Each structure stands twice: as structure tokens, then as C-alpha cells.
Amino acid sequence: MRTQLYIDGKWVDGNATMPVYDPSDGSVIAEVATAGEVEVEAALEAAHRAFPAWAKTAPRVRSEMLRKAFEIMTAESDQIATLISRENGKVFADAKGEVAYAAEFFRWFAEEAVRTPGDFRKSPSGDKRILVTHQPIGVSLLITPWNYPAGMATRKIGPALAAGCTVILKPAGETPLTALAIVDILERAGVPKGVVNVILPKPVGTIISKMLHDPRVKNLSFTGSTEVGRVLLHEAADQVIRCSMELGGNAPVLVFDDADVTKAVEGIMVAKMRNGGAACTAANRIYVQRPIAEKLTAELTKAMEALHMGAPLEAGMNLGASVSIKERDKIAGLVDMAVSQGGLVRTGGKVPAGAGAFYPATVLTVASDNEILKNEVFGPVAPIVIFDTDEEGIALANNTDFGLISYVFSGELGRSIRIAEAMESGMVAINRGVISDPAAPFGGMKQSGLGREGGFDGIHEFLETKYIGVEI
């Protein structure tokens, strides 16, 4: 288990340490090093110094390193998944799924590294040739959240390294061990010193602000809350730093009266309960057309009641702990508020006795104006609202400042496509509960973010487009 900072190809002690907790019982897993201004400056200088050589490294060489990282990560998936479960609280099956997903970003961008397109053509006036090329943007600051400590790290590191950028990774303080394990893999895969650096700055806000005002930093890739994203955008504006932002979500599910209820419940369970509900893509507001509303509510309640909640590494568990007591209490507070406003608890809804940051799988039926629908519930809570017409359902689904993903369940493909096109979200899942894929562009509209990660688009977040006019 790595617990030091990784700067300029070396594992180093920081200016202090901080504890990492197991949220299922509150025990301390490890003490990890934190970074003060001296360590942050060392990381900045290392990334800046390593950039020219890494940018000139042949794409095939960068590709082979990422491919090797994929192979190591896949071979060591059980160990990494165990680490994720311990520091994050998610059950082992979810953690294994995350590791497989995370490793795929190394494989996908190993392939993209050698396929960055360019353009060469004659200008319409015929007076020159238009040459368009792409160059790595430079030192990139990557900030990742606690809910997918492996997947969010590789989704940024993979395209950055493929493009030829050097990076400084700042993982979440709740889950730094997974990020450190991934960087250990990259070191073993042959990534040169200075290309990847990991810091855990304290105090966070002050040091991140200073980094975003440092002319050596050219790019910011952030995944986290919209509130923090807004602050970072303001900070980045002074140096006009390129920003890609994957921010909050408030994902609606629309279940229409011609949907297969059983399949819809299966899809909702995946969309809602994957990662224990702690996902920006999690189904957060479930709108069901009146003719099938009671049947779907009953089946979903039964499915939620069948889940086994407990220690994430215990056999047979499929609902683990929240990442912290603070996060668990936030979930409980939102449910209590919903009930105070007339929401009806169908199952769950009470903090269990005993240690650990646990909250049960919960189903609520609420009115369309209940306050819980305005909040991103980062946990196992499914509020259900009844609607009548297609137009009403669409209006309810789009009644949010967020637009990351929407889910549509209908038995008619044409109807599904029409609804999907009306959704104000960057992604739409039709008749399935998960569509995230390293080969597809991930990102949202409105206040859910800027830019895309994954797919053909992902590498371009780390590239500058350069036009060269050629006299011939």
C-alpha cells in the first residue's frame, strides 16, 4: 500500500500526514502524506520540466506504456478492488466493476494515442494549403472525486498521457490510496519521471488557487460538484486556463405506460444502486406514467428490500457504506426533509443502529414539487413521482439546472427516440440502466459541465489545435 506522495518519479514524504478511514467501521486504514507549498512546487517543476521530452515521445511509445498499465491493472484487479472497498465503502462487486471500467481507459487511450487526426487540404481560394495539427496543451492539473477513485483517475490520466501532456493528480482526501496504487502501476509500466505526479495539498483551496495562477499550468480537468466547479472556473479565468468540467447531475428516469415494468425495474436498480447510488449518473428522480405507477413502485420496493446491506468485503453484500458519516447524514437529512413535506416511505428511510456510515435502500413516493427532487442524492434513495402525459413527463424531467444523463423506458423505439431528443442532457439511456463506456463521449449540458471525457473526444481535451497556412 503506497502512502507517500509521488513527485518527479520518486515516492516522497510530505509536510504531514492525514488518516484514511474505512467508512464501514470508522477504523483508520493508513496515514498518507500531505503536500505543502514545497511539495507542490516540486510537483509543478517536475511536470513542467518533463513536458517537452514527453510531448516529443513517439505516440507508439506512449501507447505501449498505457497498454502495459492496462495489463497490470487487469492482473491486479482483486487487490485494487479490495483497496477501493476499504477506503470508499462500496461492495466488492461494485469495486471490481470499477477496476475493469477504469483499466479500459488505459486500453482505449493506448489506441487513441496513435490515431489523433489531422487535416491537409487546399484552401477554397487556391492560394495556400491548410494544414491542421494537434499538439499537447501542457501541464494538466487533474482533480478527482471519492466516488470512483480508480475510474475518475484513469479517465483523466489516460487521455492526458496519450496526448503527450504531463499531469499533477490531486485525488479526493477520502480515497487517496486507490490513486496512489494506480500511479504505482504507471511507474511499473515505464512512464518517465515527472510525467505523472500525485499530491494531497493542505490547505486544499489555497494551494489549488495558487496552482491555477501559476503560468506553468495550462489545463484543468475536474470532476466534482457544480459548486466547487464554479469556484475553480473563476480561479482559472485569471490565467485563461483551459477547463474541462464533469460536474453534478440530477438524473431523471422516465417510465412510460408501454414499458416492460420488470425490465424497467431491472434498469432502474442498476441506474440507481450501482455504487450504492453515489454516482453523478445515478437515477435521482423517477417519473412513472400513471397507468403503471403502482405496479412499478411495488416491484421496485420489493427489489430494494431484497438488497443485503453490510460490510463491503463481506460475502453476499450488495449495498455497502457511504464514504463517511457526514455523507450518510446528508442522505438521511434529505429523506427526512422529503417526509416532512408529505413524502411516503415505501421501504427504508431510517438510519440503522450500530457503527459505520450505512443507509438502507429507500423508496419514496413524493409530489412533483418535493424539495428532494432538487437535490442530487448521492445515496440509495429512489423518489418516485407520477405523471400523466408525455409532455408533462418531459417537462418534469427537464426542470433542473443539471443535464448530465437521462433514462427512458418505453416499449416503442420511435417514442423512445423522440423523448431522448427532447431530453436536456448530454447522454440518454434507452431501456437500460448504464451506458458509460470508455469508447463513448461522457459529459453533460447546462450546469453539469463542460467538455467530454472518453471516446474520440476525450483526448482532445488535452490537445491544442494548430492551423498552419502553407505557401505552395
N, C-alpha and C positions, 0 to 999 in steps of 0.2 A: 504494500500500500504506500503510494507516494504521498508525502505530506509537505514537501518543500515547494518553493516557487521554482519555476523553470525559466531561466534567463540566459540568453546567449549560449545555449547548448549545455548549460550546467544546472544541476539541482542545488539550489542555494537556500540558506536560512533567510528569513525576513527580519523585520524590526520587532516582531512579536508573534504570538500565536493566538488562534481562536479555536473554540471547540466545534466539532461537528457532531450532531446528535442523531440517535436513532429515534425517529418520532413514534415508533410503536411502543417504546417503553421509557423514553427520556434519557437513556444512558448515553454516555459520551463514547463515540466510536474512535475519534482521533483528535489530535490537536494539529491544525495546519498553520503554516506560516502566513503571515500577512505582510503587505508591502507598504513601506513609507515612501517618501519622496525620493530617497536614494535608490531604492529598488526599482521604482517606476522609471526614473531617469535612465537607469541601466537597461531596462527593457526597451525603452524608446530608442536609445542609442544603438542597441543591438539590432533591432528591426530595421532602423534607418541604414545602418552600415551594411547589413546583409542584403538589402533590397537590390542594388544594381546587379550583383552577380546572380541572384536568384531570378531576376527578371530576364536575364540573358540565358539562363539554363534552357536547354532544348526541351520543348514540350514533351517529347517522349521520355526524357529523364524524369520530369515531374510526374508524368503519368505512371511510370513504373513504381515510383515511391508511394503514390496513392493506392495503387493496386496492391502493393505489399502491405500497406496499412489495413486495407480491407481484409486481406487473408489472415493477418494476425488477429484482428478484431473478431473475425468469424470463428477462428480456432479457440479464442479465449472468451467466447460469449457467456459461458456459465459464470466465470469469475466476475466479469463486468456486470452481469445481471444481478449477481448477489450483492455487489457493491451498491448498485442503484437501489435495490430493495432496502438495504440497510440505511442509507442516508436519505432516501426520498420517501420511503414508506409504501410504495406501490408493491403489489403482489408480484411474485417471481415470474409468473406467466406474462404479465404486462411488461416487466423489465426485460425479459428475453425478447419479446416482440420489439421493444425499443432498440435493443442492441442490433437486431437484424436490420431494422429500418435505418439506424444510424450508420452501420457499416456500408449500406448500399450507396450512401452519398459519396464515400470514398471511391467505390467502384464506378458510379456514374460519372463523377468528375475526372476520374482517371481517363475515361473515354473521351470526355469533352475537352480535356487539355490539348488534345491533338487535332481538334476539329473546329477551332474558332474560325468563323468565316471572315472573308474579306471581300473586296469588290474592286474590279478594274474594268473601266468602260470608257467609251468615247463620249465627250460632252455633247449635248444637243447642238451646240453651235459649231462643233467640229474643231475648235481652236486648241484643244488640250485633251489629255487623258485624265480621268478622275480615278484616283487611287484612294481607297478607304482601307485603313488597317486599324487594329485594336492593340492597345498597349496596357500593361498592368498599371493600375492607378497609383499604387504605392503602399505605404504603411497603413494597415487597416486595423482599427480597434473593433473587436468583436465582444459584444456583451450578451450573455445568455441567461435564461431563467432557470428556476429549480425544477419545473415540472417534467421536462425532458432533458436531463443533464447530458445525455450522450447524443441524442438526435439533434438538439439545437446547436451543439458544438460542431458536429461533423457537417451539418448543413451549411455552416459558415466557413469552416476551415477548408473543406473540400474544394469549393469553387475559388476561394482566395488563393490557395496554393496552386491550383490548376492554372489560374490566370497569370501567376508569376508575382503575386503580392506576398509581402511578409506580414505577420499578424501579431497582435497582442490580444490574448484572450483573457477576458475578465468573467469568470463563471459566477453563478449565484453563491452567496456565502453559505446557504443551507446545503448545497450539494457540490462542493468543490472536488471531492475525491474522484468522482467519475471523470471530470475534465482532466485532472492530473493523470489518470490512468490512460486516457486517450492520447495525451501528449507523450507519455512514455512509449506508447505504440508507435507514434510518428517518429520518435527518436530511433527506435529499433528498426523502423522502415527505411532509415537513411536520410531523413530530412536534415539539411545542414544547420549548423548552429546559427542562431539569430533569426531564423525564418519563422519559427513559432516560439512565442513566449507566453507564460501564464503568470498573472499577478492577481492578488486579492488585496486591493488597496484599502487602507484605513487612514482617515475617514473617506468613505467612498465618494460622496458628492463633490467634495472639494478637489480631490485628486482627479476624478474624471473630468471635471470642468477645466482643470489645468491642462490635461492632455488634449482636450478639444480646442484649446487655444494655442497648442504647440504646432508650429508650421510643418513639423515632420509628419504629423498625422494627416492623411489625405482622405480617409474614408471611415465611415462609421456604419456598422451593421448591428442593429439592436433588436432583440426580441424581448418583449415585456409588456407592461401595462401602458395604456394610452396616456395616462397621467405622467408617467416618467418619460415616455416618448416625446411628449410636448416639451418638457424641460430640456431634454437633450437636443431637440431641434433648435430651440432658442440658443443653447450653448454653441452648437455647431455653426450657427449663422455667422458669427463674427469672422471666422476663417473660411466661410463658404465651403465647408467640408461636405463632400458627397454623403448622403444618408440613405440607407435602406432600413425600413421600419416594419417589423411584423408585430402589430400591437394587439389590443384586446378584441374580443369577439362577444357576440350575444346571439348565438346561432339559433335561428328558428327551424322547427320541423313542421311541415305542412302535410297532414294526412287527410287525403280526400276520400269521399264516400265510396269510390270504386276501388280503393286499395285493398290488397290482401292483408287483413288485420294481423294475422300471425306473422307474416313476413315483415310487416311494418314494425311490430313489437321487437322482432329479432334485430332489425336495423336500428331502432331507437336504443336498444340495450347496448349495442356497440357504440353508437354515436354519443350516448350519454355516459356510459360506465367505463369505457376504455380509459385507463389511467385513473380510475376512481372519480372520473368527472373533472379532473384537474387538467384541462386542455382548452386552449383557445378555440378549438374546433368542436368542443363538446356541445351536444344538443342542450340548449339552455331554456328554450321556450317551445312547448309542444302544443301546436294548434291542431285540433281534430274536428272534422266536419260532423255536425250533429247526429246524422243517422247512425254513425258507428262509434260515437264518442264513449258511451257507457261500456260497450264491449271492449274497445281498446284500453280504456282505463282499467278495467278489471284484469285483462291479460297482462298489462304492463305491471300492475301492482303485484300480481302473482309471480311474475318473473323477478321483480326486485326483491320480493320476500324470500326467494329461493337462493339468493346470494349468501355466501358464508363470509362473514367479516372476522378478521383476526390478524395475528402476526404475519407479516408479508411473506416470510420464508417458511411458514408452517404449511404442510401439505393440505391440499383441498381448499385453501382460501382463495377467494376471487374478489375480495374487497379489502384493501389494506388501510393504512392510516393516512391522514393528511400529513403534509410536510412538517407541521408544527401545531402546537396547541393554539397559538394565535390564529392560524389559518382555520383550524377546526371551529374555533369560537366565532369567527366571522361567518362561516357557513350556518352555524346554529342561530346566530343573530338574524340572518336573512330569513330563515324559516319561521322564527318566532314573529318577526315583523309581518310576514305573509299571513300567518294565522290570525294575528291581531286585526288584520284588515279583511277578515272573512274567509281566508283560505281554509280548505278542509283537508286534513291529513288522512290519506288512504293507507299509508304504511310509513313506519319510521318516524322521524321528526323529533326524536329525543336523544340528548347526549347520553351515551351509555356510561354506566358506573365503571370505575377502575382506571388504571393508568393508560397512557397512550392517547394520541391525537386521533381518535376514532369518531366517525359519524356514520350512522346507518344509511342504507339505501332508502330514499324517501320519495314518495309520490304525493303531490298536492293537486287539488283542483282549485283553481283560482279564477277570479273575474279578470277581464282583459285589461283593467286599469290597476291591478295589484302592483305594488312597488317592486316586488321581487323580480318582475319581468324587465325592469330597467337596469338590473344588476347582473354582472357576469358571476354566476355562482360557480366557483371553482371547486365543486364537490359533487357528491352523489345525490343530487336533488333534482327531481323532474316535475316542474309545474305544468299542469295541463289546462288549456283554455278551449272552450267550444266555440266554433264559428259556423256560419250558415252558408254564405255564398262564396264562390271562388274569389270574387273581388274583395270581400271582407277579409278572407284569409291572407291574400296578398298584402293588403293594406296593413294588417296587424303584423305580419312578418317584417315588413319594411319600416315599421315605426320604431326606428332605433338609429342612433348615431353611428352604429357599427355595421360592418358589411364584409365579414371575412368569409363565412360559408353558410349555406342554407341546405336543408334537406327536404326533398319532395317525395312523397309516396302516393302513387296513383297507378291504376291498372291500365291506363291508356297512355301510350307513348306520346302521342301528339299533345295531349293535355299536359303531360309532364314537361315537355319541351317548352310549351307556351308559358307555363308557370316559371320554369327555370329562367327563361329570358326576362321575365318580369322581376326576378329577384335582384335586389340591390346588394349583391355580394360578389366577391371575386371568384368564388367557387360555389358550385351547386352539385350536390349528390342526389342522384335519382334512384330510388328504390334500393339504396344501400347505405350503410352506416359509416363507412370510411372510404375516402378517396385519396388520401395523402399518398404520394408516390414520388420518389426521388426523380423520376423521369417527367414529372408534371410541374408546371409553374404554381407555386404556393404563394398566396398573398390576397389582400383584401382591398375593398373600396372604402370610401368615407373615412371614418376615424380608426379603421382597422389597419391602416398602414400605407407604406409607400414601397413600390418595387416588388420584385418576385424572387423567391428562392426555389432552387430545384429546376429541373427541366432545362431546356435550351437557354432560358432567360437567366438562370442563376449565375452563370459565370460572368455575364455582362455587368452585374452589379460591382464587379471588381476590375472592369476594363474601361479605359478611355477610348473613345472613337476619334481617330485622327484622319483628316482628309488632306491628301497631297495632290495638288494640281501639277501635272507633268507636261512640259512643253515638248512636243514631238514634231 
